């Protein structure tokens, strides 16, 4: 269980990092496309980039730090002796 929570915490962190990277890249791509559309002029007036968005929000994945700390406390205690 500790390993599972640890995996969730590290995966969440990695997903947030990737989200940030992709958002920055998407903004750069959108800027380049907008410049191309402006140079294109009238034939490209009907092209919209409104749908070009990165909609995943991995920061909404709840943290598991409190659960991890509780598991560490339990595993570090001498629960067997307490139960005898």
Residue, then its C-alpha position, 0 to 999 in steps of 0.5 A: x500500500x505504501x508503494x502504491x501511494x508513493x507511485x501515485x504521488x510521483x505519477x501526479x508530480x510527473x503529470x503536472x510537470x508534463x501538463x506545464x510543458x505541453x501547455x507552454x508548447x501549445x501556446x508557442x504552437x498557437x502563436x506560430x499558427x496565428x502568425x501564419x493565418x495572419x500572413x495568409x490573409x482573407x482566405x484564412x479568415x474563417x480558420x479558428x484556433x479556439x478548439x486548440x486547447x490542452x484541457x487535462x488538469x492533473x493538478x486536480x488529482x488529490x495528493x496522497x501525502x497525508x495517507x503516506x505519512x499515516x502509513x509510515x507512522x503505522x509501519x514504523x510503530x510496533x503495532x504487533x506489541x500494541x495488539x498483544 
